[in-house]
Amino acid sequence: MRVDLLSTGRELLDGRIQEANAYRAAGWLFERGFGVGHMAVVSDGLEDLVQAMRQGLASADALVCSGGLGPTEDDRTSQAAAELCSRELVTDEKLLGQLQARFAEWGLAWTDNQARQARFPSGARPIENPLGTAPGFELDISGRHLFCLPGPPAEFTAMFRGPVLERLERLRRQGGGGEFFQGRILRVFGRGEGWLQDTLAGVEEKYTGLELGFRAALPEIELVLRVQAGEPAAASRLLDQVERDIRRRLGHHVFSRGSATLPQVLLERLRAAGRTLAVAESCTGGLVGKLLTDIPGASRSFVLSAVTYSDAAKQSLLDVDGDIIAAHGAVSVQCAEAMARGVQRLSGADLAVAVTGIAGPDGCSPEKPVGLVWFAVCDARGCQTRQLRFPPRDRDFVRRLAAHAALWLVLRRLAGEDEPAA
């Protein structure tokens, strides 16, 4: 069953506010196995609204419209729906009474134009708004279903995730189910979209009903698996089969399924293993520690982050030998290893990772360009070091990639699968 999404409001097209309702609704529909073929934003002009509704219902089984149900003259969604199907706008006297009672209960001043919120196309079924004043409605138009909901995000969310999704589920069952969509997201680190597509060449052709999608959510890549089948169990079996095939091809670069980010996965693995982690940071300036402490419960595994930005701090806090810095510089394999060993001694953590590099735009040289970063990970087995070169796009970009790379190297060390030295 295909459900398309339409948002209305001049404020969306003027850039005054960012459209969020359709974006969230698409995710909830994806989770429930509905197909979304089109999302659109349209002005609150009457002709624009009627045309957008007509186009949406021409291709979708259901169209969910957000916005334009308030009391003012530029709230035209009900009028557009009435014109679309050549029906009259009628006042629901029961809803009008409830609306007046709610205004009195909430201590709001009643004005005559508020009654517009109780006017719907004839034959429409009202949808209760538990959080606001404007009800929504559902309208059947030649076997297609139009749902109109208020635009405020909290109200839209409560109504969409409650009665609208329940109604869509019933409609799908009544229609014999149709094609059932099911999706899954695999999160990938350490490889780009081009490599992924090349490595997964032929997978879509191998499985009937499979569609792959790639999204760069740097520094991670989201790989979206979307399958289509005649019933939910068949879709789930196909999805499991596809995921096994993809994991075999991509190996450890797939680090999670669903919404779990790299910091979340690492903290969970540390907790499960009963291990602790400390961090020594230079060019990242505390970003590794921030990524970890953004996650509730990080203190169970994360001990400390020492931001030793200056050479003097590296020596005084981490006991990095001044001769190392004099001979090799702060951005060197020798300094990275000394930093990791120093923060491990200081903290008593089971694992330690150090990051030192050139984030730019200055401080570089031909031998040490912007984007060059050294890492060291130490544990009871010893230390592993690695050099990485990131594109010198800007300072924040280099720091963000370096911070996530540090977490990735710890994750691989924890799994006993060190990354090969560069």
C-alpha positions in Angstrom: 0.0 0.0 0.0 1.4 3.4 -1.1 1.0 6.4 1.2 2.2 9.8 -0.1 2.8 12.9 2.0 1.9 16.6 1.5 2.7 19.6 3.7 1.2 23.0 3.2 2.2 26.5 4.4 3.8 29.6 2.9 6.1 29.6 6.0 7.7 26.3 4.7 8.4 27.7 1.3 9.7 31.0 2.6 12.3 29.1 4.7 10.9 30.5 8.0 10.5 27.0 9.4 11.8 23.6 8.4 9.3 21.0 7.4 9.4 18.1 9.8 6.1 16.3 9.8 6.5 14.5 6.4 10.0 13.5 7.3 9.0 11.9 10.5 5.9 10.3 9.0 8.0 8.7 6.3 10.1 7.0 8.9 7.0 5.7 10.8 5.5 4.4 7.5 8.8 2.8 6.6 8.8 1.0 10.0 5.3 -0.3 9.3 6.0 -1.6 5.8 4.1 1.1 3.8 5.6 2.4 0.6 6.1 6.2 0.3 6.4 7.3 -3.3 6.3 11.1 -3.0 6.7 13.9 -0.5 5.8 17.5 -1.4 5.5 20.9 0.1 2.9 23.3 -1.4 1.8 26.9 -0.7 -1.5 27.5 1.1 -3.1 28.9 -2.1 -6.4 27.2 -2.9 -5.6 26.2 -6.5 -2.1 24.9 -5.5 -3.6 22.8 -2.7 -6.3 21.3 -4.9 -3.8 20.5 -7.7 -1.4 18.9 -5.2 -4.1 16.8 -3.6 -5.3 15.7 -7.0 -1.8 14.7 -8.1 -1.2 12.9 -4.8 -4.3 10.8 -4.9 -3.8 9.9 -8.6 -0.8 7.8 -7.7 -1.1 6.8 -4.1 -3.6 4.7 -2.2 -3.7 7.3 0.6 -2.4 10.9 0.9 -1.6 12.5 4.3 -1.8 16.3 4.3 -0.3 18.4 7.1 -1.3 22.0 7.9 -3.9 24.5 6.9 -6.6 23.5 9.4 -6.5 26.6 11.6 -9.0 29.4 12.1 -7.5 32.0 9.7 -8.3 32.9 6.1 -5.0 31.3 4.9 -6.0 27.9 6.3 -7.6 26.4 3.2 -7.0 22.7 3.5 -10.7 21.8 4.3 -11.9 24.1 1.4 -9.4 22.5 -1.0 -10.5 19.0 -0.1 -14.2 20.0 -0.6 -13.4 21.4 -4.0 -11.4 18.4 -5.0 -14.4 16.1 -4.6 -17.1 18.7 -5.4 -18.6 18.5 -1.9 -20.0 21.2 0.4 -18.3 22.4 3.5 -20.5 21.6 6.5 -20.2 22.5 10.2 -20.0 19.5 12.6 -22.2 20.9 15.4 -21.0 18.3 17.9 -17.4 19.1 17.2 -18.2 22.9 17.3 -19.6 22.4 20.8 -16.6 20.4 21.9 -14.3 23.1 20.5 -16.1 25.9 22.4 -15.9 23.8 25.6 -12.2 23.2 25.1 -11.6 27.0 24.7 -13.5 27.6 27.9 -11.6 24.9 29.8 -8.3 26.2 28.7 -9.2 29.8 29.4 -8.9 30.9 25.7 -10.8 33.7 24.2 -13.4 32.5 21.7 -13.7 34.3 18.3 -16.2 33.5 15.6 -13.5 32.5 13.1 -12.6 29.6 15.4 -15.7 27.8 14.1 -13.8 27.3 10.8 -12.0 24.4 12.6 -15.2 22.5 12.8 -16.1 22.8 9.1 -15.3 19.7 6.9 -16.3 18.4 3.5 -19.6 16.5 3.7 -19.0 12.9 4.4 -15.6 13.4 6.1 -14.8 11.5 9.3 -13.3 13.7 12.0 -10.1 12.7 13.7 -9.7 13.9 17.3 -6.9 16.2 18.2 -5.8 15.4 21.8 -3.3 18.2 22.1 -4.8 21.2 20.2 -8.0 22.8 18.9 -8.1 21.9 15.2 -9.4 18.4 14.5 -8.3 16.4 11.5 -10.4 14.5 9.1 -10.4 11.5 6.7 -12.2 11.6 3.3 -12.8 8.7 0.9 -12.4 9.9 -2.7 -13.1 7.3 -5.4 -11.5 4.5 -3.4 -8.5 6.6 -2.3 -8.1 8.0 1.2 -7.2 11.6 2.1 -6.1 12.3 5.7 -5.8 16.0 6.7 -4.1 16.8 10.0 -3.0 20.0 11.7 0.5 21.3 11.2 1.9 21.8 14.7 4.4 18.9 15.0 3.2 17.7 18.5 -0.4 17.6 17.3 0.5 16.0 14.0 2.6 13.3 15.7 0.0 12.3 18.2 -2.7 12.0 15.5 -0.6 10.3 12.9 1.0 7.8 15.2 -2.3 7.0 16.8 -5.6 6.9 14.8 -4.1 7.5 11.3 -1.6 4.6 11.4 -4.2 2.4 12.9 -6.6 3.3 10.1 -4.0 2.7 7.4 -3.3 -0.7 8.9 -7.0 -1.6 8.7 -7.3 -0.3 5.1 -4.3 -2.5 4.1 -5.9 -5.6 5.7 -9.2 -4.9 4.1 -7.6 -4.5 0.7 -6.0 -7.9 1.0 -2.7 -6.6 2.2 -1.3 -5.7 -1.2 2.5 -5.6 -1.4 4.2 -5.4 1.9 7.3 -3.3 2.3 9.9 -3.9 5.0 13.2 -2.1 5.5 16.3 -2.2 7.6 19.3 0.1 8.0 22.9 -1.2 8.3 25.5 1.3 9.4 28.9 1.1 7.8 32.3 2.8 8.7 35.6 2.9 7.0 34.4 2.8 3.4 32.6 5.2 1.1 29.5 5.0 -1.0 31.4 4.1 -4.2 33.2 1.2 -2.6 29.9 -0.1 -1.1 28.1 0.0 -4.4 30.9 -1.7 -6.2 31.2 -4.4 -3.6 27.5 -5.0 -3.6 27.2 -5.2 -7.4 24.7 -7.8 -8.5 22.9 -8.0 -5.1 19.7 -6.2 -6.2 19.5 -8.5 -9.3 20.0 -11.5 -7.1 16.9 -10.9 -4.9 13.6 -10.2 -6.5 11.9 -7.3 -4.7 15.1 -5.8 -3.2 16.1 -2.2 -3.4 19.3 -0.8 -1.9 19.9 2.8 -0.9 23.0 4.6 0.2 23.2 7.7 2.3 26.4 9.4 3.4 25.8 10.5 7.0 29.5 11.3 7.5 31.5 9.8 8.9 29.1 6.8 8.7 27.3 5.4 5.7 23.7 4.3 6.0 22.9 1.3 3.8 19.1 0.9 3.5 17.7 -2.5 2.6 14.2 -2.3 1.4 12.3 -5.4 0.3 8.8 -6.0 -1.2 6.8 -9.2 -0.8 3.2 -10.4 -0.7 3.0 -10.8 3.1 5.0 -9.7 6.2 6.6 -13.0 7.0 7.9 -13.4 3.4 9.3 -9.9 3.5 11.1 -10.6 6.8 12.6 -13.8 5.6 13.9 -12.1 2.4 15.3 -9.3 4.5 17.2 -11.6 6.8 18.6 -13.5 3.8 19.8 -10.3 2.1 21.4 -9.0 5.3 23.4 -12.2 5.7 24.7 -11.9 2.2 25.6 -8.2 2.6 27.4 -8.8 5.9 29.4 -11.6 4.3 30.5 -9.2 1.6 31.2 -6.1 3.7 32.6 -7.9 6.8 33.4 -5.8 9.9 32.7 -2.6 8.1 29.0 -3.2 9.1 29.1 -2.2 12.7 25.4 -2.0 13.6 21.8 -2.4 12.5 19.2 0.3 13.0 19.8 3.5 14.8 22.8 2.6 17.0 25.7 5.0 16.3 29.4 4.2 16.5 29.9 5.7 20.0 26.8 3.7 21.2 28.0 0.5 19.8 31.5 0.9 21.3 30.2 1.7 24.8 27.9 -1.3 24.6 30.7 -3.6 23.6 33.0 -2.2 26.3 30.2 -2.7 28.9 29.5 -6.3 27.7 33.2 -7.1 27.9 33.7 -5.5 31.3 36.4 -3.2 29.9 37.2 0.5 30.4 38.5 3.1 28.1 40.6 6.3 28.5 41.4 8.8 25.7 44.3 11.2 25.1 43.4 13.9 22.6 45.3 16.6 20.8 43.9 17.7 17.5 40.3 16.6 18.3 40.3 18.8 21.4 37.9 16.7 23.5 35.6 15.6 20.7 36.2 11.9 21.3 35.2 12.4 24.9 32.1 14.4 23.9 30.9 11.7 21.5 31.2 9.1 24.3 29.6 11.2 27.1 26.7 12.2 24.8 25.5 8.6 25.5 23.7 8.1 28.8 25.5 5.6 31.0 28.9 6.2 29.4 30.5 6.3 32.9 30.2 2.6 33.2 33.0 2.1 30.7 34.6 5.5 29.9 37.1 6.7 32.5 38.6 10.0 31.3 39.7 12.1 28.4 42.9 14.1 28.7 43.0 17.0 26.2 46.7 17.6 25.9 46.7 20.2 23.2 50.1 21.8 23.8 53.5 20.0 23.8 54.0 21.0 27.5 50.7 19.4 28.5 51.6 16.2 26.7 54.8 16.1 28.7 53.5 17.1 32.1 50.2 15.2 32.1 51.0 12.1 30.0 54.7 11.9 30.6 55.6 12.1 26.9 59.4 12.3 26.7 60.5 15.7 25.5 63.1 14.0 23.3 60.3 12.3 21.3 58.7 15.6 20.5 62.0 17.2 19.7 63.1 14.4 17.4 59.8 13.5 15.8 57.2 16.2 16.6 53.9 16.0 18.3 52.3 14.6 15.2 54.1 11.3 14.9 53.7 7.6 15.6 56.1 7.9 18.5 54.2 10.7 20.2 50.8 9.0 19.6 52.0 5.8 21.3 53.5 7.7 24.2 50.3 9.6 24.7 48.2 6.4 24.7 50.6 4.7 27.2 50.6 7.8 29.4 46.8 8.1 29.6 46.5 4.4 30.3 48.9 4.7 33.2 47.2 7.8 34.5 43.7 6.3 34.4 44.2 2.6 35.0 41.8 1.9 32.1 41.9 -1.4 30.2 42.2 0.3 26.8 43.5 3.7 25.8 43.4 5.5 22.5 45.4 8.6 21.5 44.8 11.1 18.6 47.3 13.6 17.4 47.3 15.3 14.0 47.0 18.4 11.8 43.4 19.7 11.6 44.4 22.9 9.8 44.3 25.3 8.2 47.8 26.1 9.4 50.5 24.2 11.3 51.2 21.9 8.4 54.3 21.2 6.2 55.0 19.2 3.1 55.9 16.2 5.2 52.9 16.7 7.5 49.9 18.1 5.5 46.5 19.1 6.8 44.5 16.0 7.4 47.4 13.8 8.6 46.4 12.1 11.9 48.3 9.5 14.0 46.4 7.1 16.3 47.5 4.6 18.9 45.5 2.0 20.8 47.0 0.3 23.8 45.8 -2.6 26.0 47.3 -5.5 27.8 48.5 -7.0 24.5 50.5 -3.9 23.6 50.0 -1.0 21.3 48.7 -0.7 17.7 49.4 2.5 15.7 47.9 3.8 12.5 48.2 6.8 10.3 45.3 8.1 8.4 45.0 11.0 5.8 41.7 12.8 5.7 40.6 15.2 3.0 41.5 18.7 4.1 38.0 20.0 3.6 38.0 22.1 6.7 39.1 22.0 10.3 35.8 20.6 11.7 35.6 17.9 9.0 39.1 16.6 9.9 38.4 16.6 13.6 35.1 14.9 13.2 36.5 12.1 11.1 39.5 11.7 13.3 37.4 11.4 16.4 35.2 8.7 14.9 38.2 6.9 13.5 39.6 6.7 17.1 36.4 5.0 18.3 36.5 2.6 15.3 40.1 1.6 16.1 39.2 0.8 19.7 36.2 -1.2 18.5 38.4 -3.3 16.2 41.0 -3.8 19.0 38.3 -4.9 21.3 37.1 -7.4 18.8 40.7 -8.7 18.4 40.7 -7.6 14.7 43.2 -4.8 14.4 43.1 -2.6 11.4 46.1 -3.1 9.1 48.8 -0.5 9.5 48.8 2.2 6.8 
